[in-house]
Amino acid sequence: MKTEAVCSFEISTRLHGITSHLYPQLLAPIDKSGQVPDLITISIVKRSGGVGEAVEPVFDSSTKFPESVLMGQSVFLGNFDECIEVEHVNTGVGVFSGQYCLAEFRQKQDAVQTLGPQNLPHVESLRIRAPNVRGNDRTVAFDLSDLSLTLSYCIPSTCSAKDFEEIFTSYLQDRNLPVMTSVAEEYCQTNEGKSLATEDWITVGILAAFLLLIVSSTAYDLIGKGQKKELLLAFSVYSNGKKLLSTKSSGDTLQAVHGIRFITICWVILGHRYTLDSKAPNINLSTSIDFLSDPGRLYITNSPLSVDTFFVLSGLLLGYIFLKQMKHKTSGFNIPMFYVHRYIRLTPPYAIVILFIATLYRYVGSGPLLPVTANQMAEDCQSNWWRNILYINNYFDINQMCVPQSWYLSVDMQLFLLSPIVLYPLWKWPRKWNILLLGTLAIGGVLSPFIISYVEEVSATFIVENQLAAGFEKAQLYFAAYSRFGPWIIGVIFGYLVYEAKRKELKLSLIQITAAWILSIVAMLASLDGIYSFVQPDADKTILESAFYNGLFRNVWAFSVGVTIFMCVTGYGGPVNTLLSWRVITPLSRLTYCVYLTHMNYQFVESRSARTPIYLADLTEFPAFLSDVIISLILAAILSLGFEAPAINLEKNLLGRGRKTKQDNTEEGSPQKQEGSDKGDTNKLVEEPVALGEGIHNITEVVVKDTREDRMGHPIKE
């Protein structure tokens, strides 16, 4: 007999409470009357043997009866690989392959019910899935239109997503069921290979050109004889690698900064790991919400504080470096070069990451959810890349942000552009006026987030409640420079204090040392754990209380970090300074900036490539976090050696940085007169990169070096 395959979809649904009891049945024979079982039926009709065995995986890979709905699971993935591995099934009337699709089911708006907590167990998990839910467990009420179920189906590749959706919709309408379904084309996948687009080939060509430069420069470095030209060594992996791995530093290095910034970037990675996995399909969302209010896990709930540590480091090092270099100058603050250097310092590796995400990133993996995520990220970068390289993307729609964590780079750059307003007075004004200026700005750093929080009614738990997606009115509390400058100003204050303490060789008594450390610890715990009362299920906080918290907690944290750094770099750090100044951390901290640029890209791929729902728990998240750190460091090393270090080397050679000139520029870009040593050498301060978090950007270390040494401490070959 002739083999014939027909793609037929007949649907019948029974709703109970908030769940849809959906059961797919495949290979069900359909007689001429069109009668079907009273459940979802996806039928591939076989008229003879042979086809049935070939398409059994089609049924096996589709979602069956949904489980864990009341515990917050709303996405059911089936078996992605089993479905798309069904290939070239010959039916006699055509050939088809397996096509994996995700269909979303949602109750119609005109048929919604308002339910209270007495009808809904695990209310917290439903609140996470339902953005319109407000209040606490005693007052919560919402409609079913907020909730949806997404089920996977393996269908023949000859059926389009639109066909699949129309058949579902038609059947639901015929049965007068108050359920809508949608099947987006981007959520349907087959095993067909993808061809590179024109922009992808351009990216391949650019990366190949860089690879050629790297190979040529490294070969010249290793094989070349005699005196070598520094410019031709700019891309050498050998020379740049030695600089990267060097643990040497001068006696004036703020060595503790290395430890703080590496620990901070690890905290950023950990926070992003929990955040991404909480938004991925998981079977225990309702119970995982409990640990957000666990006092032992507030380091996860309040992990966005890690970004404020970077703001402190950025302000502290900028202030300290500037004052250190300008102490013997009376004029000549070259502001244009001050800006040019920072832009060149940050942008090349950043631009490469943007280019990669806009093109080749969508080809790096596969999975039920990854193509949608990767394609959206590529579209955002293709459309909005200019916002990033101008460092203004934090003032646009966050849902269309290219490189999601890059908002911090923009805020830091904007604060850097405004920094001369603060730095020049620190250099020229008397001390009492500096104290007044810095004190006023510090108060402003508290008032700004307080006012925004109060006026826009932003809660203390706005990140957990996803208020960032509610529009810029609320999101400005997190993304705008005018609401985040408080910790940066506190960093500048401590940079000024460190400079003065080192200049005067500050001596502290045992009582002062003890008091400083107690104050630092209390401030750190208060800011970290202050959110505890806000995340409790029965919390009933006012807008005013939230405003006070939002205005204070970041600045209190910044103060504690500033005190810690001050005590460590002035010789009163004890075992804390020993840990933070551990030489092994130095090479790792140099990679922080590139880690910040790359880590979330890997985490997105890993999380969205998942074939099954995860179980969200510490025992599953910490191993994933450790792998994140290791892989991010590897990716960061590639980015640093291939693009960041060469850009620094080219700038130094082409703009004359690092050599004796009539007027040296600081690493931050400000000029400095040559200071003669006993041997007539000139000292200069250089900056080394560090990177950010949610959220991260560029942090620095301060080193006094001979001008005839390169940026990482190796002699310049003339």
C-alpha positions in Angstrom: 0.0 0.0 0.0 1.0 3.6 -0.6 2.4 5.3 2.5 0.6 8.5 3.3 1.2 10.9 6.1 -1.2 13.6 7.2 -0.4 16.3 9.7 -3.6 16.6 11.8 -4.2 18.5 14.9 -7.4 18.0 16.9 -7.6 19.6 20.3 -9.8 19.3 23.3 -8.9 20.9 26.6 -10.2 20.6 30.2 -9.2 23.3 32.6 -9.1 22.8 36.3 -8.1 25.7 38.6 -5.0 27.3 37.2 -3.7 24.3 35.4 -4.5 23.0 31.9 -4.5 19.2 31.9 -3.0 18.7 28.5 -2.2 15.2 27.2 -0.9 14.6 23.7 -1.7 11.4 21.9 0.1 10.5 18.8 -0.5 8.0 16.0 -4.2 7.9 16.9 -6.1 6.6 13.9 -8.7 9.1 12.7 -11.7 7.7 10.9 -13.6 9.5 8.2 -16.0 11.1 10.7 -13.1 13.0 12.3 -13.8 11.7 15.8 -10.9 12.1 18.2 -10.2 11.3 21.8 -11.2 14.0 24.3 -7.7 15.3 24.9 -5.0 17.1 22.9 -4.3 15.0 19.9 -1.4 15.4 17.5 -1.8 12.7 14.9 0.3 11.6 12.1 -1.9 9.2 10.3 -0.2 6.1 9.0 -1.8 4.0 6.4 0.8 1.3 6.4 3.8 0.0 8.4 7.1 1.7 8.4 6.2 5.2 9.2 5.0 4.5 12.7 8.4 3.3 14.0 10.1 6.3 12.3 7.8 8.9 14.1 7.6 7.3 17.5 10.2 9.7 18.8 7.8 12.5 17.6 5.4 11.4 20.2 8.0 10.5 22.8 9.7 13.9 22.7 6.5 16.0 23.1 5.3 17.2 26.5 2.9 14.9 28.3 1.0 15.7 31.4 2.4 18.9 32.9 3.9 18.6 36.4 4.9 21.0 39.2 2.6 23.8 37.9 1.6 24.7 41.4 5.3 24.9 42.4 5.9 27.6 39.7 6.9 25.6 36.7 5.3 27.0 33.6 7.6 25.9 30.8 7.8 22.2 29.8 10.6 21.4 27.4 10.0 17.7 26.3 13.0 16.2 24.6 14.5 18.7 22.2 17.2 16.5 20.7 15.0 13.5 20.3 12.6 15.6 18.2 15.0 17.3 15.9 16.9 14.0 15.3 13.9 12.7 13.5 15.0 13.2 9.9 13.8 12.4 6.4 10.7 10.4 7.1 9.4 9.2 3.8 5.6 9.1 3.8 5.0 8.3 0.2 3.5 11.8 -0.3 6.4 13.7 0.9 9.4 13.8 3.3 9.4 15.5 6.7 11.7 15.8 9.7 11.0 16.5 13.3 10.2 20.1 14.2 10.4 21.2 17.8 7.9 23.9 18.8 6.8 25.6 22.0 3.2 26.6 22.3 1.9 29.0 24.9 -1.5 28.6 26.4 -3.2 31.5 28.2 -6.7 32.3 29.4 -8.6 34.9 27.4 -8.8 38.4 28.9 -12.6 38.4 28.8 -12.9 35.2 30.7 -10.5 35.9 33.6 -11.2 35.1 37.2 -9.9 37.0 40.1 -8.4 34.5 42.7 -7.3 35.0 46.2 -4.6 33.1 48.1 -7.1 30.6 49.6 -7.4 29.1 46.1 -3.8 29.2 45.2 -1.0 27.3 47.0 2.5 28.6 46.6 1.4 32.2 46.0 5.0 33.5 45.9 5.9 31.4 42.9 2.9 32.7 41.0 3.8 36.2 41.9 7.1 35.8 40.2 5.4 34.5 37.0 2.6 37.2 37.2 4.1 40.7 36.9 0.7 42.4 37.8 0.5 40.8 41.2 1.0 43.2 44.1 0.7 43.1 47.9 1.6 40.3 50.3 0.1 36.8 50.9 -2.8 38.3 52.9 -3.9 40.7 50.2 -2.8 39.1 46.9 -5.3 39.0 44.1 -4.7 38.5 40.4 -6.4 37.2 37.3 -5.5 34.1 35.3 -4.5 36.2 32.3 -1.2 36.8 34.1 -0.4 33.1 34.0 0.5 30.9 31.1 1.7 27.4 30.3 4.3 26.7 27.6 4.3 23.2 26.3 6.6 21.5 23.7 5.4 19.6 20.7 7.3 17.7 18.1 5.5 18.2 14.8 6.4 17.5 11.1 8.6 20.1 9.5 6.0 20.5 6.7 3.8 22.3 9.2 4.6 25.9 9.9 4.2 27.6 13.3 1.3 29.5 11.9 -0.4 26.4 10.8 0.1 24.8 14.2 -1.3 27.9 15.9 -4.3 28.3 13.6 -5.4 24.7 14.1 -5.1 25.0 17.9 -7.0 28.3 17.9 -9.7 27.0 15.6 -10.4 24.0 17.7 -10.4 26.0 21.0 -12.9 28.4 19.4 -15.1 25.6 18.1 -15.3 24.2 21.6 -15.9 27.6 23.1 -13.0 27.2 25.5 -11.6 30.4 27.2 -8.1 29.6 26.2 -5.8 31.3 23.7 -2.7 29.7 22.2 0.3 31.2 20.4 3.1 29.6 18.5 5.9 32.0 17.5 8.0 31.1 14.5 11.2 31.7 16.5 10.2 29.0 18.9 10.1 26.3 16.2 13.3 24.6 15.3 14.6 21.8 13.1 17.9 20.2 12.6 18.7 22.1 9.5 22.1 23.8 9.5 22.3 27.6 9.5 24.2 29.5 6.9 26.2 32.6 7.8 24.8 35.9 6.8 26.9 38.7 5.2 27.5 40.5 8.5 28.7 37.2 10.0 31.3 36.7 7.2 32.5 40.3 7.8 33.0 39.5 11.5 34.9 36.3 10.5 37.1 38.4 8.3 37.8 40.9 11.0 38.6 38.2 13.6 40.8 36.4 11.0 42.8 39.7 10.4 43.3 40.1 14.2 44.5 36.4 14.4 47.0 37.0 11.6 48.3 40.1 13.5 48.6 38.1 16.7 50.4 35.2 15.0 52.8 37.5 13.1 53.6 39.6 16.2 54.1 36.6 18.4 56.4 35.0 15.8 58.4 38.2 15.5 58.7 38.3 19.2 59.9 34.7 19.5 62.0 34.4 16.3 63.2 37.9 15.7 66.9 38.7 16.4 68.5 41.7 17.9 66.7 44.9 19.0 63.0 44.7 18.3 60.5 47.5 17.5 58.0 47.9 20.3 55.2 48.7 17.9 55.6 45.3 16.1 55.3 43.6 19.5 51.9 45.1 20.3 49.9 41.9 19.4 52.5 39.4 20.8 50.8 36.8 23.0 54.2 36.0 24.5 55.0 39.5 25.7 51.5 40.4 26.7 51.1 37.0 28.4 54.2 37.7 30.5 52.8 41.0 31.5 49.5 39.6 32.4 50.9 36.8 34.6 53.4 39.0 36.3 52.9 39.3 40.1 55.5 42.0 40.5 54.6 45.4 41.9 56.2 48.4 43.4 56.0 49.4 47.1 53.4 52.1 46.2 50.9 49.7 44.7 47.4 49.6 46.3 47.8 45.8 46.4 44.6 45.1 48.3 42.6 46.5 45.4 43.5 43.4 43.4 41.8 41.1 45.9 38.7 43.3 46.4 38.1 43.5 42.7 38.5 39.8 42.0 36.3 38.8 44.9 33.8 41.4 43.6 33.7 40.1 40.1 33.1 36.6 41.5 30.2 37.9 43.5 28.8 39.5 40.3 29.1 36.2 38.5 27.4 34.4 41.3 24.5 36.9 41.4 24.0 36.6 37.7 24.0 32.8 37.8 21.2 32.8 40.4 19.3 35.5 38.4 19.5 33.7 35.1 18.6 30.3 36.5 15.7 31.7 38.4 14.3 32.9 35.1 14.9 29.6 33.4 12.5 26.7 33.5 12.8 25.1 36.9 10.6 22.7 38.9 10.8 24.4 42.3 10.4 28.1 41.8 8.0 28.4 44.7 10.5 26.8 47.2 13.4 28.7 45.7 11.7 31.9 46.5 12.1 31.1 50.2 15.9 31.4 50.2 15.6 35.1 49.1 14.2 35.8 52.5 16.7 33.5 54.3 19.1 35.6 56.4 21.9 33.3 55.4 21.4 34.0 51.7 21.1 37.7 51.6 24.4 37.9 49.8 22.4 36.6 46.8 19.3 38.7 47.4 21.5 41.8 47.7 24.2 40.8 45.2 23.7 44.0 43.2 25.8 45.7 45.9 28.8 44.2 44.1 28.5 46.9 41.5 28.7 49.6 44.1 32.1 48.1 45.1 33.3 48.8 41.6 32.0 52.4 41.8 34.0 52.8 45.0 37.2 51.4 43.5 36.7 53.6 40.4 36.3 56.8 42.4 39.0 56.0 44.9 41.7 55.1 42.3 40.8 58.0 40.1 41.1 60.5 43.0 44.3 59.0 44.4 46.0 58.7 41.0 45.1 62.2 40.0 46.3 63.8 43.3 49.5 61.7 43.3 50.4 62.9 39.8 49.4 66.5 40.1 51.0 67.2 43.5 54.0 69.0 42.0 52.1 70.6 39.1 50.7 74.1 39.1 48.9 74.0 35.7 48.4 71.8 32.6 45.4 69.5 33.3 45.0 68.2 29.7 41.3 67.3 29.8 40.9 66.2 26.2 43.7 63.6 26.5 42.2 62.7 29.9 39.0 61.7 28.0 40.7 60.2 25.0 42.8 57.8 27.0 39.9 56.5 28.9 37.8 55.9 25.8 40.7 54.1 24.0 41.4 52.1 27.2 37.8 50.7 27.5 36.3 50.6 24.0 38.3 48.1 21.8 37.5 44.9 23.8 34.0 46.2 24.4 33.5 46.8 20.7 34.7 43.3 19.9 32.2 41.8 22.3 29.4 43.9 20.8 30.4 42.8 17.3 30.5 39.1 18.3 27.1 39.2 19.9 25.6 41.0 16.9 26.7 38.3 14.5 28.4 35.0 15.5 26.9 34.6 19.0 23.7 33.1 17.7 25.7 30.1 16.3 27.5 29.1 19.4 25.0 26.6 20.7 21.5 25.1 20.5 18.6 24.3 22.7 14.9 24.9 23.2 15.3 28.5 24.4 18.7 29.6 23.2 17.9 30.7 19.6 15.3 33.2 20.8 17.6 34.7 23.4 20.6 34.8 21.1 18.7 36.2 18.1 17.2 38.9 20.3 20.6 39.9 21.7 21.9 40.0 18.1 19.1 42.2 17.0 19.6 44.6 20.0 23.3 44.9 19.2 22.7 45.4 15.5 20.2 48.2 16.2 21.6 49.8 19.3 25.4 49.3 19.2 26.0 53.1 18.8 24.4 53.7 22.2 27.0 51.4 23.7 30.1 52.9 22.1 28.8 56.4 23.0 28.3 55.1 26.6 24.7 56.4 26.8 22.8 53.1 26.6 21.7 53.3 30.3 19.1 56.0 29.4 17.3 53.9 26.8 14.9 51.0 27.0 16.6 48.4 29.1 14.8 45.6 27.3 16.7 46.5 24.1 20.1 47.0 25.7 23.0 45.5 23.8 25.2 43.6 26.3 22.8 43.8 29.3 25.5 44.4 31.9 27.0 47.3 30.0 24.9 49.9 31.7 27.6 50.1 34.4 30.2 51.0 31.8 28.1 53.9 30.7 27.5 55.1 34.2 31.2 54.9 35.0 32.1 56.7 31.8 29.6 59.5 32.5 31.0 59.9 36.0 34.5 60.0 34.6 33.5 62.7 32.1 32.2 64.8 35.0 35.1 64.0 37.3 37.1 67.2 36.5 34.4 69.1 38.4 35.5 67.3 41.5 39.2 66.6 40.8 40.2 70.2 39.9 39.0 71.6 43.3 40.8 68.8 45.1 43.9 69.8 43.3 43.5 73.6 43.7 41.2 74.4 46.6 42.1 74.7 50.3 41.2 71.7 52.4 38.2 73.2 54.1 36.6 73.9 50.8 37.3 70.4 49.6 35.6 69.0 52.7 32.6 71.1 52.0 32.5 70.1 48.4 32.8 66.3 49.0 30.4 66.4 51.9 27.8 68.2 49.8 28.2 65.7 47.0 28.0 62.7 49.4 24.7 64.0 50.8 23.5 64.5 47.3 24.4 60.8 46.6 21.9 59.9 49.4 19.2 62.4 48.5 19.0 61.5 44.8 18.0 57.8 45.1 15.8 58.7 48.1 13.8 61.2 46.1 13.5 59.0 43.0 12.4 56.1 45.2 9.8 58.1 47.0 8.4 60.0 44.0 8.2 57.0 41.7 7.1 54.7 44.6 9.9 52.2 44.0 10.1 49.5 46.7 13.2 48.3 48.4 12.7 44.9 46.7 12.3 46.4 43.2 14.8 44.1 41.6 13.1 40.9 43.0 9.8 42.3 41.9 11.1 43.1 38.5 10.2 46.7 38.7 13.1 47.5 36.4 11.0 46.3 33.5 8.2 48.8 34.4 9.7 51.7 32.5 12.5 54.2 33.0 10.6 56.1 35.7 11.5 53.2 38.1 14.5 51.9 36.3 16.4 55.2 36.7 16.9 54.3 40.3 19.2 51.5 39.1 20.6 52.6 35.8 21.0 56.4 35.9 24.3 58.1 36.8 22.5 60.7 38.9 21.1 58.0 41.1 24.3 55.9 41.4 27.0 58.5 41.9 26.9 58.3 45.7 29.3 55.3 46.1 31.6 56.8 43.4 31.8 60.0 45.4 32.6 58.1 48.5 35.3 56.4 46.6 36.8 59.8 45.6 36.6 60.8 49.3 38.6 57.8 50.3 41.1 58.3 47.5 41.7 61.7 48.9 42.1 60.3 52.4 44.5 57.6 51.2 46.6 60.2 49.4 46.7 62.4 52.5 47.4 59.5 54.8 50.3 58.3 52.7 51.7 61.8 52.2 51.7 62.5 56.0 52.5 58.9 57.0 49.5 58.5 59.2 49.8 56.8 62.5 46.7 55.3 64.2 46.3 54.1 67.8 45.0 50.6 68.7 41.7 52.1 69.7 41.4 54.0 66.4 42.2 50.8 64.4 39.7 48.7 66.4 37.0 51.3 66.0 37.6 51.7 62.3 37.3 47.9 61.7 34.2 47.6 63.9 32.6 50.5 62.0 33.4 48.9 58.7 32.0 45.5 59.7 28.8 47.0 61.2 28.2 49.2 58.1 28.8 46.2 55.8 26.4 43.9 57.6 23.8 46.7 58.0 23.7 47.4 54.3 23.9 43.8 53.2 21.2 42.5 55.7 19.0 45.6 55.8 16.8 44.2 53.1 15.8 41.3 55.3 12.6 42.8 56.7 11.5 43.9 53.3 11.6 40.4 51.7 9.6 38.6 54.4 6.2 37.2 53.2 4.3 39.3 55.7 6.3 42.5 55.1 4.1 45.6 55.0 6.6 48.4 54.4 5.6 51.9 53.4 7.0 53.8 50.4 8.9 56.1 52.9 10.6 53.2 54.5 11.7 51.9 51.1 12.9 55.3 50.1 15.1 55.6 53.2 16.5 52.2 52.5 17.1 52.8 48.8 18.8 56.1 49.6 21.1 54.8 52.3 22.1 51.1 51.8 24.4 51.6 48.7 26.2 54.5 50.3 26.6 52.7 53.7 28.1 49.7 51.8 30.4 52.1 49.9 31.6 53.5 53.2 32.4 50.1 54.6 34.4 49.2 51.5 36.2 52.5 51.6 37.2 52.0 55.2 38.4 48.5 54.4 40.6 49.7 51.6 41.9 52.6 53.7 43.0 50.4 56.5 44.6 47.8 54.2 46.7 50.3 52.1 47.8 52.3 55.1 49.2 49.3 56.9 46.4 48.5 59.3 44.8 45.6 57.4 46.3 42.7 59.3 45.1 39.3 58.0 42.5 41.0 55.8 45.2 42.8 53.9 47.3 39.6 53.7 44.4 37.8 52.0 43.4 40.7 49.7 47.1 41.3 48.7 47.9 37.7 47.9 50.1 37.8 44.8 48.3 34.9 43.1 45.2 37.1 42.7 47.0 39.8 40.8 46.9 38.2 37.3 43.3 37.2 37.9 42.3 40.8 38.9 43.9 42.1 35.7 41.3 40.1 33.8 38.4 41.5 35.7 37.3 44.0 33.0 37.2 41.3 30.3 35.5 38.9 32.7 32.8 41.4 33.2 32.3 41.8 29.4 32.2 38.0 28.7 30.7 36.2 31.7 27.0 36.8 31.1 27.4 35.8 27.4 28.6 32.4 28.5 25.9 32.2 31.2 23.1 32.9 28.8 24.3 30.2 26.5 24.7 27.7 29.3 21.4 28.5 30.9 19.3 28.8 27.7 20.8 25.6 26.2 19.2 23.5 29.0 17.2 20.6 27.7 15.3 20.0 31.0 14.0 22.2 33.8 16.5 22.7 36.6 16.2 22.3 40.3 17.2 25.6 41.8 19.4 25.0 45.0 22.7 26.0 46.4 24.1 22.5 45.6 23.4 23.0 41.9 24.1 26.7 41.6 27.6 26.7 43.3 29.2 24.1 40.9 27.7 26.1 38.0 29.1 29.3 39.5 32.6 27.8 39.8 32.5 26.7 36.1 31.3 30.2 35.2 34.4 31.7 36.9 36.8 29.3 35.2 35.3 29.6 31.7 34.9 33.4 32.0 38.6 33.7 33.0 39.5 31.7 29.9 37.3 33.8 27.6 38.6 37.0 29.3 42.3 35.9 28.7 41.5 35.5 25.0 39.8 38.9 24.9 42.6 40.6 26.9 45.5 39.1 25.0 43.8 39.5 21.6 42.3 42.9 21.8 42.7 44.7 25.2 46.5 44.5 25.6 47.3 45.3 21.9 45.1 48.4 22.1 47.0 49.6 25.2 50.3 48.9 23.5 49.3 50.7 20.3 48.1 53.7 22.2 51.3 54.0 24.2 53.4 53.8 21.0 51.3 55.9 18.7 50.5 58.6 21.2 53.9 58.5 22.9 52.6 57.2 26.3 55.1 55.6 28.5 58.1 57.4 27.0 60.0 60.4 28.2 58.3 63.5 26.9 58.4 67.1 27.8 55.1 66.5 29.6 53.9 63.0 30.6 50.3 62.1 30.8 48.9 60.0 33.7 47.3 56.7 33.0 44.0 58.5 33.5 45.1 61.0 30.8 46.2 64.0 32.8 49.6 65.5 32.2 52.5 65.3 34.6 55.8 67.1 34.8 58.8 64.9 35.0 60.0 64.3 38.5 63.8 63.6 38.4 65.1 60.9 40.6 68.7 60.5 41.7 69.5 58.9 38.4 67.5 61.4 36.4 64.7 58.9 35.7 61.1 60.0 35.5 58.3 58.3 37.6 54.8 58.0 36.4 51.6 56.4 37.6 50.0 53.7 35.5 46.6 52.2 35.6 45.8 48.5 35.2 42.4 47.3 34.2 39.8 45.7 36.3 36.3 45.0 35.6 32.8 45.3 36.8 29.8 43.4 37.6 26.0 43.6 36.9 26.4 44.6 36.1 31.1 46.0 35.5 33.7 48.2 34.3 37.2 49.3 34.7 39.1 49.4 37.9 42.7 50.2 38.4 45.7 49.8 40.4 48.3 52.4 41.1 52.0 51.7 40.6 54.9 54.0 40.5 57.1 52.9 37.6 60.1 54.0 35.6 59.0 55.6 32.4 61.2 53.3 30.5 59.2 50.3 31.6 56.1 49.2 29.8 52.7 49.1 31.4 53.1 45.7 33.1 56.6 46.3 34.3 58.9 45.0 31.6 61.7 47.1 30.1 60.8 48.9 26.8 63.0 47.7 24.0 64.1 50.7 21.9 
